[in-house]
Amino acid sequence: GGRLPYSRLPERRLVGARRTMEEVLAEYRCRVDVRDKATELPLWKVRGSVQQNPHMRAFWASTISFFVAFLGWFSLAPLTLEVAQSMQICEEQLYPPAEYPARPAYVQFKNLELDRYYCRYGQKADGSDCKPAPAGVTGDDSGPYDASVLTTCVCTSGTRCSTVLGQAGVASVTASIFVRMMMGTVLERFGPVNVQTGLLLFGAVWVFAAAGISSPAHYIVIRFLIGAVGGAFVTNQFWCSLMFAPNVVATANASAAGWGNLGGGVAQLLMQLLLFQPMVNAGLSPDKAWRISMMFPAWLFLICAACVKLYCWDTPTKRRFTPAETGKTQASLWDYVEVLKDARVWLMMFQYGACFGTELVMNNQLATHFRTYFQMRAQDAAALAAAFGLMNIFARSLGGLASDKMFAKFGFRGRLWAQFLVLFLEAIFLFAFGCVTHAHSWYIALAAVVFFSLFVQMAEGTSYGIVPFINPKQLAVVSALVAAGGNLGAVIVGANFYDRVGDGLWPFRLHAAYVLLWALATFSYYWPEHGGMFFGPWKSKDAGSDKDTASEDGQEDTYSPKPPQSPAKAGAPAEPPIAPEEIPEELCAEEASADPSQSSTVVSRHERRRAEMASRRTPAKQAGWEGSSG
């Protein structure tokens, strides 16, 4: 009567037990491999229940949650000079020009908009003070100092203001180093959904608290604590790696992380142009305006945390992740020791620090650099700084796609060549940006930022195209350590170049040399089963321990699950799988009444599963099952 063909019913690898209605009716909306990982990334497929569409729910949840985390993480960066004024640490607040006219920050100051210097008649040879007025010059404006050219908040290199802001920037990425390192074990213990929810709730507390900043110490501590949400990146990458197959995992990881990183660029525009400036224009004081602006990202944290917790699963088939998903028996801190024995992990940590660490430094530095060195208006500086982060719309995905394409065409060495090329070009354009002086037009600086950012984001994508191949069984730990390496790179260059070098441009040039060093280190990568940039593998894949990665030719792996185990007690005859005639009439009727437009978009895996199970059955077993069911 109303029975459906057996091919319409999903095979869930359950043998000897009658399936529930949910298990029978649930189908995936993405094509999947034998491990239920999606082999495609259809961004538009967002409909369906969590059982039908766990892959794309996880993709968009990881992307949006990381975007919100990044936005909140850097929400204070475009408001730094306003916060500095509230903390009373600007140079003219600490050292009024009338009392301390010969402060180095004043003597070296030039107002680019007015094209006038603080020292009317130039500096003395040793730069310690301004030259006095020439003989015969008289009048009210004949003095050696012109305090009218000073901007609202002088925060140039060497000032107390610059030091505090630099220390806060380093603190914000330092916290994330420790959090990211712990994330491997934490993710294996609690799963992506719980971890991401917890990070967002923790971040919300301190973003709300940021509205009460009143002193430099308070500012540095708040930025340190908000920096913990940077750990959301590890969840982002680990979650996508659980959901997507090797043939698309680099593209999925790069897209999720790139669009998440976009939050750093959006923060530059949102906090300054869309929140702070409109409130100031409406008559609110700058001090109150920036404090109220911080409420917006805090509420976004809370809303996003609730959505992730209520609407997502950790894996394609289960609500909660367990270490068995990656072939481990349990999570252990000893895993970190084992993983760190691999030199490739260390190299990838520092290479990721050369690209993602660079992005973190730029998110902290660019807006302030444009406002202090180029003396741009806050709105203009925010727009140029945002151009760097907005490249994440496509650049990181482009890096992952390039890695996948090179992998498909040249094998694993293609991923390594992609990594080298983008890091090398990043170093070139970073050096070019460090050569753009305030004598150049603004569009020169913009062009340098765009090309520089393009290769920064692409390098992040190519890096995580390699990460899943380093140690697949310890994927969570490797992902966490590499992510921590990104923040470590930001601390290294921030503390050694941007905080210590008292020049507006040389920190960028030294930073470029640092990136070039790690780009050249790509030549030292080697996998026994995959090879390196110049040499092929010295043993076949079958001889290696890496069983779950993609093959050398870039095709989807042929992982075969173990034969299904019967839940029957030991010694009892195994029950056969559910046969078509055993399916209840009411269940078939319910599925027959389902919306056919929904089922037409579903790519089911029933026939493949039945063929796999049939191929495992010996003639004796088939005869036994037939006899027991008759």
VMD Tcl script that draws the C-alpha trace (Angstrom):
set ca {
  {0.00 0.00 0.00}
  {1.79 3.12 1.31}
  {5.27 1.61 1.70}
  {8.24 3.50 0.32}
  {11.11 1.78 -1.48}
  {13.87 0.69 0.88}
  {16.27 3.03 -0.95}
  {14.36 6.00 0.49}
  {15.17 5.00 4.06}
  {18.47 6.06 5.66}
  {20.93 3.44 6.82}
  {22.31 4.53 10.21}
  {24.68 1.58 10.80}
  {22.34 0.21 13.43}
  {22.01 -3.55 13.30}
  {19.76 -5.74 15.39}
  {17.78 -2.84 16.85}
  {14.68 -1.11 15.53}
  {15.52 2.49 14.57}
  {13.61 5.46 15.89}
  {11.51 7.61 13.62}
  {14.06 10.45 13.88}
  {16.87 8.12 12.83}
  {14.93 6.83 9.84}
  {13.74 10.19 8.56}
  {16.92 12.22 9.09}
  {18.93 12.82 5.91}
  {21.84 15.13 5.13}
  {21.56 18.13 2.86}
  {25.25 17.97 1.94}
  {27.05 15.20 0.12}
  {29.05 13.21 2.66}
  {31.77 10.58 2.75}
  {31.70 7.31 4.71}
  {32.53 9.18 7.92}
  {29.54 11.53 7.47}
  {31.86 14.47 6.71}
  {30.65 16.85 4.01}
  {32.51 16.62 0.71}
  {31.15 19.98 -0.50}
  {30.70 23.48 0.91}
  {27.30 24.72 -0.30}
  {27.08 28.06 1.46}
  {23.46 28.59 0.49}
  {22.17 25.33 2.03}
  {21.10 26.66 5.40}
  {17.65 25.12 5.73}
  {16.74 21.92 7.54}
  {16.93 20.59 11.06}
  {20.19 20.07 12.89}
  {19.96 16.35 12.05}
  {19.57 17.12 8.36}
  {22.09 19.94 8.09}
  {24.66 19.70 10.90}
  {27.56 20.58 8.57}
  {26.41 23.99 7.40}
  {24.97 24.89 10.79}
  {28.40 24.23 12.30}
  {30.10 26.16 9.50}
  {28.00 29.29 9.92}
  {27.90 29.05 13.72}
  {31.69 28.79 13.90}
  {32.06 31.64 11.40}
  {29.59 34.05 13.00}
  {30.68 33.30 16.57}
  {34.32 33.91 15.65}
  {33.32 37.09 13.81}
  {31.56 38.38 16.92}
  {34.51 37.34 19.12}
  {36.96 39.16 16.85}
  {34.75 42.25 16.72}
  {34.61 42.43 20.51}
  {38.29 41.60 20.86}
  {39.32 44.67 18.84}
  {36.39 46.94 19.63}
  {38.63 49.21 21.72}
  {41.35 49.55 19.05}
  {39.68 52.28 16.93}
  {38.78 54.19 20.10}
  {42.25 54.18 21.67}
  {42.87 57.93 21.53}
  {39.45 58.66 23.02}
  {40.14 56.12 25.78}
  {43.58 57.71 26.32}
  {41.96 61.10 26.82}
  {39.54 59.61 29.35}
  {42.51 58.08 31.20}
  {44.33 61.48 31.12}
  {47.50 60.03 29.55}
  {47.83 62.17 26.40}
  {51.11 64.11 26.33}
  {49.49 67.53 26.66}
  {47.41 66.27 29.61}
  {50.47 64.97 31.46}
  {52.81 67.75 30.36}
  {50.95 70.96 29.40}
  {52.90 72.79 26.66}
  {52.85 76.03 28.63}
  {54.78 74.36 31.50}
  {56.86 71.85 29.52}
  {57.41 73.47 26.11}
  {60.57 71.46 25.29}
  {59.09 67.95 25.58}
  {60.59 65.75 22.79}
  {57.12 64.84 21.53}
  {56.38 68.55 21.00}
  {59.76 69.52 19.55}
  {59.49 66.82 16.85}
  {55.82 67.47 16.08}
  {54.52 68.57 12.69}
  {50.87 69.17 11.88}
  {50.45 67.59 8.45}
  {47.05 69.14 7.77}
  {48.32 72.68 8.46}
  {51.83 71.89 7.19}
  {53.29 73.66 10.23}
  {55.83 72.63 12.88}
  {55.64 73.13 16.63}
  {59.11 74.68 16.41}
  {58.47 77.83 14.36}
  {62.12 78.30 13.45}
  {63.27 74.69 13.47}
  {64.96 72.45 16.02}
  {68.37 72.81 17.56}
  {71.09 70.57 16.15}
  {70.77 68.06 19.00}
  {66.96 68.07 18.81}
  {66.63 68.96 22.48}
  {64.64 72.17 21.96}
  {63.37 74.64 19.39}
  {65.57 77.38 17.98}
  {64.85 80.88 19.33}
  {63.35 83.56 17.12}
  {65.83 85.33 14.82}
  {67.02 88.77 15.86}
  {64.60 91.51 15.05}
  {61.48 89.35 15.01}
  {58.89 90.68 17.43}
  {55.22 90.27 18.18}
  {52.92 87.90 20.04}
  {53.64 85.07 17.61}
  {57.38 85.52 17.57}
  {58.13 82.86 20.19}
  {59.93 79.63 19.22}
  {56.89 77.45 20.08}
  {53.53 77.16 18.29}
  {51.29 75.09 20.56}
  {48.28 75.70 18.29}
  {49.53 73.01 15.87}
  {49.28 70.22 18.45}
  {46.45 67.73 17.90}
  {43.83 66.88 20.51}
  {45.85 63.96 21.86}
  {49.59 63.80 21.14}
  {50.40 60.09 21.35}
  {53.51 59.73 19.21}
  {56.37 57.25 19.71}
  {58.17 57.69 23.03}
  {55.23 59.19 24.92}
  {53.55 57.69 27.98}
  {50.35 57.39 25.92}
  {52.08 55.37 23.20}
  {53.67 53.07 25.78}
  {50.37 52.30 27.54}
  {48.54 51.62 24.30}
  {51.35 49.39 23.10}
  {51.42 47.42 26.35}
  {47.65 46.97 26.21}
  {47.89 45.70 22.63}
  {50.50 43.13 23.64}
  {48.41 42.12 26.67}
  {45.34 41.55 24.50}
  {47.13 38.96 22.36}
  {49.17 37.47 25.23}
  {46.03 36.22 26.98}
  {44.95 34.46 23.84}
  {48.25 32.53 23.68}
  {47.49 30.70 26.93}
  {43.83 30.21 26.13}
  {44.58 28.81 22.68}
  {47.17 26.41 24.05}
  {44.63 24.99 26.49}
  {41.91 24.75 23.88}
  {43.04 21.38 22.52}
  {42.30 19.50 25.73}
  {39.31 21.70 26.58}
  {37.69 21.03 23.19}
  {38.17 17.29 23.50}
  {36.67 17.34 26.98}
  {33.67 19.63 26.44}
  {33.15 19.83 22.65}
  {33.01 22.83 20.28}
  {29.50 24.01 21.16}
  {30.08 24.23 24.91}
  {33.54 25.77 24.53}
  {32.44 28.45 22.06}
  {29.44 29.32 24.23}
  {31.64 29.60 27.32}
  {34.17 31.85 25.60}
  {31.49 34.23 24.34}
  {29.85 34.49 27.77}
  {33.23 35.14 29.41}
  {34.03 37.79 26.82}
  {30.67 39.50 27.27}
  {31.43 40.15 30.93}
  {34.70 41.97 30.20}
  {33.44 43.88 27.17}
  {30.67 45.25 29.41}
  {33.36 46.04 32.03}
  {35.41 47.94 29.42}
  {32.86 50.75 29.60}
  {34.18 51.54 33.10}
  {37.89 51.93 32.21}
  {39.42 54.77 34.23}
  {43.19 54.16 34.48}
  {46.05 52.65 32.44}
  {46.27 49.60 34.71}
  {42.53 49.03 34.39}
  {42.77 49.39 30.60}
  {45.61 46.87 30.26}
  {43.86 44.29 32.49}
  {40.57 44.63 30.62}
  {42.24 44.18 27.25}
  {44.10 41.15 28.60}
  {40.86 39.50 29.76}
  {38.94 40.34 26.58}
  {41.82 38.76 24.66}
  {40.75 35.35 25.95}
  {37.98 35.30 23.32}
  {40.72 34.92 20.71}
  {40.55 31.23 21.61}
  {37.34 31.10 19.57}
  {39.53 30.68 16.52}
  {40.64 27.19 17.64}
  {37.02 26.13 18.01}
  {36.31 27.58 14.59}
  {39.01 25.48 12.91}
  {38.50 22.29 14.92}
  {34.74 22.34 14.43}
  {35.04 22.69 10.65}
  {37.64 19.92 10.56}
  {35.14 17.61 12.27}
  {32.45 18.44 9.72}
  {34.26 18.55 6.36}
  {36.17 15.95 4.35}
  {39.83 16.33 3.28}
  {38.95 17.48 -0.25}
  {37.28 20.69 1.02}
  {38.60 21.07 4.57}
  {41.15 23.76 3.62}
  {38.50 25.84 1.85}
  {36.04 25.37 4.72}
  {38.65 26.25 7.37}
  {39.90 29.25 5.42}
  {36.42 30.61 4.71}
  {35.21 30.17 8.29}
  {38.33 31.75 9.76}
  {38.59 34.49 7.12}
  {35.01 35.65 7.50}
  {35.45 35.42 11.26}
  {38.60 37.56 11.09}
  {36.51 40.05 9.17}
  {35.22 41.13 12.57}
  {38.51 42.97 13.14}
  {37.94 45.15 10.07}
  {34.27 45.67 10.80}
  {35.17 46.79 14.34}
  {37.17 49.69 12.88}
  {34.13 50.98 11.01}
  {31.41 50.01 13.45}
  {32.89 51.41 16.64}
  {34.16 54.70 15.18}
  {31.87 55.59 12.26}
  {28.55 53.96 13.16}
  {28.49 54.18 16.94}
  {30.94 56.73 18.39}
  {30.77 59.56 15.82}
  {26.93 59.67 15.52}
  {26.63 59.93 19.30}
  {29.19 62.74 19.45}
  {27.40 64.53 16.62}
  {24.16 64.20 18.58}
  {25.72 66.15 21.47}
  {27.08 63.39 23.70}
  {30.56 63.94 25.17}
  {33.35 61.77 23.69}
  {33.92 60.18 27.09}
  {30.32 58.97 27.35}
  {30.05 58.12 23.66}
  {32.85 55.54 23.59}
  {31.63 53.96 26.83}
  {28.10 53.50 25.49}
  {29.52 52.18 22.20}
  {31.07 49.23 24.08}
  {27.60 47.97 25.03}
  {26.87 46.88 21.47}
  {29.53 44.15 21.05}
  {28.80 42.89 24.58}
  {25.15 42.24 23.71}
  {26.21 40.57 20.45}
  {28.31 38.15 22.51}
  {25.30 37.13 24.59}
  {22.95 36.66 21.62}
  {25.49 34.64 19.64}
  {26.30 32.39 22.61}
  {22.63 31.51 23.03}
  {22.20 30.66 19.34}
  {25.28 28.41 19.22}
  {24.18 26.51 22.30}
  {20.59 25.99 21.22}
  {20.89 25.22 17.51}
  {24.14 23.32 16.83}
  {25.77 19.91 17.22}
  {29.45 19.10 17.68}
  {29.64 16.39 14.99}
  {27.48 15.27 12.04}
  {25.90 12.44 14.01}
  {26.14 13.44 17.67}
  {25.28 16.38 19.83}
  {28.50 16.08 21.83}
  {32.04 15.35 20.70}
  {34.17 12.59 22.25}
  {37.92 11.94 21.72}
  {36.97 8.70 19.93}
  {35.91 10.85 16.96}
  {39.60 11.37 16.14}
  {40.74 7.88 17.11}
  {41.80 8.69 20.69}
  {40.68 6.96 23.86}
  {40.77 10.06 26.04}
  {42.09 13.61 26.23}
  {45.34 14.14 28.12}
  {47.77 16.99 28.76}
  {50.54 14.56 27.78}
  {49.25 14.93 24.22}
  {50.89 18.35 24.10}
  {54.28 16.86 24.92}
  {53.91 14.24 22.20}
  {52.79 16.77 19.61}
  {55.58 19.23 20.41}
  {58.17 16.55 19.64}
  {57.34 17.14 15.98}
  {59.49 19.92 14.49}
  {56.81 20.58 11.87}
  {54.46 21.75 14.63}
  {57.01 24.31 15.84}
  {57.65 25.54 12.31}
  {53.94 25.92 11.58}
  {53.44 27.80 14.88}
  {56.03 30.40 13.89}
  {54.79 30.60 10.31}
  {51.29 31.20 11.54}
  {52.71 33.86 13.85}
  {54.17 35.51 10.73}
  {50.72 35.82 9.13}
  {47.96 35.73 11.75}
  {50.27 37.39 14.28}
  {50.78 40.14 11.71}
  {47.03 40.58 11.38}
  {46.66 40.95 15.15}
  {49.42 43.57 15.25}
  {47.84 45.50 12.38}
  {44.41 45.43 14.03}
  {46.02 47.06 17.07}
  {48.40 49.41 15.27}
  {46.99 50.63 11.96}
  {44.27 53.02 13.13}
  {46.62 54.62 15.65}
  {49.45 54.71 13.08}
  {47.26 56.58 10.59}
  {46.05 59.00 13.26}
  {49.47 59.75 14.76}
  {52.03 59.36 11.95}
  {49.78 60.51 9.09}
  {47.62 62.69 11.39}
  {44.42 61.64 9.68}
  {40.99 62.36 11.06}
  {39.54 59.53 13.13}
  {37.00 58.63 10.44}
  {39.59 58.49 7.67}
  {42.03 56.48 9.78}
  {39.28 54.01 10.66}
  {38.35 53.58 6.99}
  {41.94 52.85 5.92}
  {42.52 50.50 8.85}
  {39.25 48.74 8.06}
  {40.50 48.06 4.51}
  {43.06 45.69 6.00}
  {40.49 43.61 7.89}
  {37.84 43.74 5.17}
  {40.12 41.78 2.84}
  {39.05 38.76 4.91}
  {35.83 38.75 2.87}
  {37.64 36.70 0.26}
  {41.42 36.65 0.83}
  {41.68 33.89 3.44}
  {39.22 31.75 1.50}
  {41.34 32.40 -1.58}
  {44.35 31.06 0.31}
  {42.51 27.89 1.29}
  {41.18 27.45 -2.23}
  {44.68 27.95 -3.68}
  {46.00 25.32 -1.29}
  {43.28 22.84 -2.33}
  {43.82 23.52 -6.04}
  {47.58 23.17 -5.78}
  {47.04 19.96 -3.81}
  {44.77 18.56 -6.51}
  {47.21 19.46 -9.29}
  {50.63 18.78 -7.74}
  {49.92 16.59 -4.72}
  {50.89 17.55 -1.21}
  {53.93 19.57 -2.31}
  {51.45 21.97 -3.94}
  {50.24 22.99 -0.48}
  {53.82 23.72 0.59}
  {54.58 25.83 -2.49}
  {51.36 27.79 -1.94}
  {52.46 28.43 1.66}
  {55.90 29.67 0.63}
  {54.70 31.97 -2.15}
  {52.06 33.82 -0.14}
  {54.37 34.31 2.87}
  {57.11 35.62 0.58}
  {54.75 38.09 -1.08}
  {53.42 39.14 2.33}
  {56.95 40.11 3.35}
  {57.47 42.10 0.14}
  {54.30 44.17 0.51}
  {54.77 44.67 4.25}
  {58.18 46.20 3.50}
  {56.56 48.35 0.80}
  {54.02 49.62 3.32}
  {56.88 50.47 5.68}
  {58.32 52.71 2.97}
  {55.14 54.83 2.60}
  {55.84 58.16 4.33}
  {53.48 61.03 5.10}
  {54.89 62.75 2.01}
  {52.95 60.24 -0.11}
  {49.25 60.54 -0.91}
  {46.73 58.55 1.11}
  {45.86 56.29 -1.82}
  {49.46 55.04 -1.93}
  {49.09 53.91 1.68}
  {45.71 52.34 0.85}
  {47.14 50.38 -2.10}
  {50.01 49.10 0.04}
  {47.57 48.05 2.79}
  {45.29 46.21 0.35}
  {48.04 44.14 -1.29}
  {49.80 43.54 2.00}
  {46.54 42.38 3.63}
  {45.70 40.13 0.65}
  {48.78 37.98 1.20}
  {48.52 38.06 5.00}
  {45.04 36.53 4.84}
  {45.98 34.10 2.07}
  {48.90 32.84 4.16}
  {46.50 32.12 7.02}
  {44.38 30.04 4.64}
  {47.31 28.07 3.24}
  {48.62 27.42 6.78}
  {45.42 25.68 7.86}
  {45.43 23.77 4.58}
  {48.52 22.03 5.97}
  {47.55 21.75 9.67}
  {45.13 18.76 9.29}
  {47.98 16.72 7.76}
  {50.56 17.24 10.50}
  {49.06 14.82 13.04}
  {45.44 13.86 12.25}
  {44.92 11.91 15.47}
  {45.96 14.95 17.52}
  {44.10 17.47 15.36}
  {42.64 19.41 18.30}
  {46.02 19.81 20.01}
  {47.84 20.73 16.78}
  {45.14 23.28 15.89}
  {45.39 24.80 19.36}
  {49.17 25.04 19.33}
  {49.32 26.56 15.85}
  {46.63 29.07 16.79}
  {48.63 29.96 19.93}
  {51.65 30.41 17.69}
  {49.74 33.10 15.81}
  {49.36 35.11 19.00}
  {52.93 34.38 20.02}
  {54.08 35.93 16.74}
  {52.07 39.05 17.53}
  {53.74 39.33 20.95}
  {57.22 38.80 19.48}
  {56.95 41.51 16.82}
  {54.87 43.85 18.98}
  {57.27 43.78 21.92}
  {60.50 43.81 19.90}
  {59.69 46.04 16.93}
  {56.68 48.28 17.57}
  {57.29 49.00 21.26}
  {61.07 49.37 21.20}
  {61.81 51.06 17.88}
  {61.17 54.79 18.24}
  {60.33 55.41 14.60}
  {57.10 55.54 12.64}
  {58.17 53.25 9.78}
  {61.14 51.08 10.74}
  {59.01 48.65 12.83}
  {57.14 47.66 9.65}
  {60.39 47.08 7.76}
  {61.88 44.91 10.51}
  {58.61 43.03 10.71}
  {58.87 42.30 6.97}
  {62.32 40.74 7.47}
  {60.87 38.54 10.23}
  {58.12 37.29 7.89}
  {60.64 36.61 5.11}
  {62.71 34.44 7.49}
  {59.77 32.11 8.15}
  {58.74 32.08 4.50}
  {62.15 30.64 3.59}
  {61.80 28.04 6.37}
  {59.04 26.37 4.31}
  {61.81 24.54 2.40}
  {62.49 22.40 5.49}
  {59.02 20.79 5.65}
  {58.96 17.04 4.97}
  {56.43 14.21 5.42}
  {57.61 10.60 4.96}
  {54.29 9.70 3.36}
  {53.80 12.97 1.40}
  {57.26 14.35 0.74}
  {58.39 17.98 0.72}
  {58.74 20.89 -1.67}
  {61.57 19.30 -3.68}
  {61.58 15.62 -2.67}
  {58.91 12.94 -2.89}
  {57.80 10.54 -0.13}
  {60.18 7.79 0.95}
  {57.43 5.44 2.06}
  {53.97 4.68 0.77}
  {50.89 6.03 2.50}
  {49.80 2.53 3.51}
  {53.04 2.11 5.46}
  {52.48 5.27 7.46}
  {50.35 5.93 10.47}
  {48.36 8.68 8.81}
  {45.32 6.74 7.71}
  {42.69 9.40 7.73}
  {44.18 12.11 5.56}
  {43.63 12.68 1.88}
  {45.69 10.74 -0.65}
  {48.58 12.19 -2.63}
  {46.51 12.70 -5.76}
  {44.05 14.87 -3.90}
  {41.15 12.43 -4.03}
  {38.83 11.73 -1.16}
  {40.19 9.03 1.12}
  {38.71 5.54 1.13}
  {38.29 5.05 4.82}
  {36.29 1.92 5.60}
  {34.37 1.75 8.86}
  {34.54 -1.39 10.97}
  {31.75 -3.92 10.47}
  {28.72 -2.95 12.54}
  {28.58 -4.65 15.90}
  {25.41 -6.25 17.13}
  {24.10 -5.11 20.50}
  {23.19 -8.70 21.32}
  {24.95 -10.38 24.21}
  {28.03 -12.47 23.63}
  {27.20 -15.95 22.37}
  {23.71 -15.02 21.18}
  {22.97 -15.13 17.45}
  {23.16 -11.74 15.78}
  {19.93 -10.16 14.67}
  {19.58 -9.12 11.05}
  {19.29 -5.47 10.02}
  {15.82 -4.08 9.56}
  {14.30 -5.40 6.37}
  {11.83 -3.38 4.28}
  {8.88 -5.51 5.35}
  {9.72 -4.90 9.04}
  {9.31 -1.14 8.83}
  {6.07 -0.07 10.52}
  {3.23 0.98 8.24}
  {2.72 4.22 10.16}
  {6.36 5.17 9.75}
  {6.23 4.66 5.99}
  {3.01 6.65 5.83}
  {4.59 9.55 7.69}
  {7.58 9.63 5.37}
  {5.30 9.32 2.34}
  {3.47 12.44 3.51}
  {6.71 14.42 3.83}
  {7.27 17.40 1.58}
  {8.77 16.03 -1.65}
  {10.49 19.35 -2.33}
  {12.53 18.80 0.79}
  {13.61 15.28 -0.08}
  {14.61 16.31 -3.61}
  {17.37 18.51 -2.23}
  {18.76 15.87 0.09}
  {21.81 13.89 -0.97}
  {21.37 10.61 0.91}
  {23.97 7.97 1.51}
  {21.66 4.96 1.83}
  {22.72 2.98 -1.23}
  {26.43 3.31 -0.46}
  {25.91 2.16 3.13}
  {23.82 -0.85 2.07}
  {26.46 -1.81 -0.50}
  {29.20 -1.58 2.13}
  {27.27 -3.70 4.59}
  {26.38 -6.26 1.93}
  {30.02 -6.55 0.87}
  {31.03 -7.45 4.42}
  {28.54 -10.30 4.75}
  {29.85 -13.76 4.06}
  {27.48 -16.30 2.42}
  {27.24 -18.15 5.73}
  {26.20 -15.03 7.61}
  {23.63 -14.13 4.98}
  {22.19 -17.63 5.17}
  {22.10 -17.44 8.96}
  {20.31 -14.10 8.89}
  {17.81 -15.33 6.36}
  {17.15 -18.42 8.42}
  {16.72 -16.53 11.67}
  {14.29 -14.10 10.13}
  {12.20 -16.78 8.51}
}
mol new
graphics top color blue
foreach p $ca { graphics top sphere $p radius 0.5 }
foreach p [lrange $ca 0 end-1] q [lrange $ca 1 end] { graphics top cylinder $p $q radius 0.2 }
display resetview
